[in-house]
Amino acid sequence: MNANKIINGTFGEVWCDGEYLAATTGLQAKITLNKETVNMCGRIMVGKKLLSTEGTGSLKLLKTDSSAAKRMQPVMEGKMPSCTLISKLADPDSYGSERIMLTGVEFDEIPLADWEAATLGKIELPFTFTGYEFLDEIVGE
C-alpha cells in the first residue's frame, strides 16, 4: 500500500440541489442495517435476519450566513423540505475521485443560534436520506 494514495478529506466538496456549499468542513453518510435476532434450535449462536436499512448522516459547515435555518423555514408551516446532496472527494494524489449522490435528504434540526466568543461559528446538520448512487468510484491498483 502506498500511503500517498490514502484519501485526504481536505479535498472534499458538497453540493445541495446543485448549489456548491463552500463553507463545508465535513460530511458523513452511512447505511445502518436493521437486523432481527433469529434463534434456532440446536444452535447456541444466534443468527441475524436483515429487515431494513436506514440512511443517516451529518453535514458540517462554517457559519457564514443564515441559509441553513432559512432552508428549514417550511417546517414551521408543516412542510418537510428535502434535497439532494452530492459528495465529492478528489485528492489529487489518490487513485481518482469519488462522487456519491444522496437523495431524499431531510435535515433533522433547525440551527437558530450557537456561538461562543473567540470561536469560529460552526453548524452541524444531522440528516436522514432514502437513497444513494455512486456517480464516480475510486478504483485502486
C-alpha positions in Angstrom: 0.0 0.0 0.0 1.2 3.5 -0.9 0.5 5.9 1.9 0.1 8.8 -0.6 -2.9 7.1 -2.1 -5.0 7.4 1.2 -7.7 10.0 0.6 -7.3 13.4 2.3 -10.6 14.9 3.3 -9.3 18.4 2.7 -10.3 17.9 -1.0 -13.9 17.1 -0.2 -16.8 19.1 -1.7 -20.6 19.1 -1.3 -23.5 20.3 -3.4 -27.0 20.8 -2.2 -29.6 20.7 -5.0 -26.8 21.8 -7.4 -25.6 24.6 -5.2 -21.9 24.4 -4.1 -21.6 24.6 -0.3 -18.2 26.4 0.0 -18.4 26.5 3.8 -18.5 22.7 4.2 -15.9 21.3 6.6 -17.1 17.7 6.7 -19.7 15.2 5.6 -20.6 11.7 6.8 -23.3 9.5 5.3 -23.8 5.9 6.3 -26.3 3.0 5.9 -27.4 1.2 9.1 -28.5 -2.4 8.7 -31.6 -3.1 10.8 -31.5 -6.8 11.7 -33.6 -9.1 14.0 -32.2 -11.9 16.0 -33.1 -15.4 14.8 -32.9 -18.1 17.5 -32.6 -21.6 16.0 -33.0 -24.9 17.8 -29.8 -26.9 18.1 -27.5 -23.8 17.7 -26.0 -21.8 20.6 -25.1 -19.0 18.2 -28.0 -16.7 17.1 -28.5 -15.8 13.5 -29.5 -12.3 12.2 -32.0 -11.5 9.5 -31.8 -8.2 7.6 -35.2 -6.4 7.8 -34.4 -2.9 6.5 -31.8 -0.3 6.1 -31.6 3.3 7.2 -29.6 6.2 5.7 -28.2 8.8 8.2 -25.6 11.4 8.1 -24.2 14.7 9.2 -23.1 17.8 7.3 -20.6 20.2 9.0 -20.4 23.8 7.9 -18.8 27.0 8.9 -21.4 29.6 9.9 -21.3 32.3 7.2 -24.9 33.2 6.8 -28.5 32.2 7.8 -29.1 29.9 4.8 -29.3 26.6 6.9 -32.0 27.9 9.1 -33.8 29.6 6.2 -33.8 26.3 4.2 -35.8 24.7 7.1 -38.4 27.5 7.4 -41.2 25.5 5.6 -41.1 23.1 8.7 -42.8 25.8 10.7 -45.7 25.6 8.2 -45.9 21.8 8.5 -44.0 21.1 5.3 -40.9 18.9 5.3 -38.3 20.1 2.8 -35.9 17.6 1.2 -32.9 17.9 -1.1 -30.2 16.0 -2.9 -26.7 16.2 -1.7 -23.7 15.2 -3.8 -20.4 14.4 -2.0 -17.2 14.6 -4.0 -13.8 13.5 -2.7 -10.9 14.2 -5.1 -7.5 14.1 -3.5 -5.1 14.9 -6.4 -2.6 12.2 -5.1 -5.1 9.4 -4.9 -6.3 6.9 -7.5 -9.1 9.2 -8.6 -12.3 10.8 -7.3 -15.5 9.6 -5.7 -18.9 11.2 -6.1 -21.9 9.9 -4.2 -25.5 11.3 -4.7 -27.7 11.2 -1.6 -31.4 11.5 -2.4 -34.4 12.2 -0.2 -32.2 14.1 2.3 -34.2 15.6 5.2 -32.4 17.6 7.9 -33.3 16.7 11.5 -32.6 20.0 13.2 -33.0 23.8 12.7 -29.9 25.6 13.8 -31.0 29.0 15.1 -28.2 30.2 17.4 -25.0 28.5 18.6 -22.0 30.8 19.1 -19.2 31.4 21.6 -16.7 34.4 21.9 -13.4 33.9 20.2 -14.6 30.8 18.4 -15.4 30.2 14.7 -19.1 29.7 14.0 -19.8 26.1 13.1 -23.0 24.2 12.3 -23.6 20.5 12.3 -26.7 19.3 10.5 -27.8 15.7 11.1 -29.9 14.2 8.4 -31.6 11.1 7.0 -31.8 10.0 3.4 -33.7 7.5 1.4 -31.4 6.6 -1.5 -27.9 6.9 -2.8 -26.0 6.3 -6.0 -22.3 6.2 -6.9 -21.7 8.7 -9.7 -17.9 8.2 -9.7 -15.9 5.4 -7.9 -12.3 5.2 -6.9 -10.6 2.1 -8.2 -7.2 1.3 -6.6 -4.5 -0.8 -8.2 
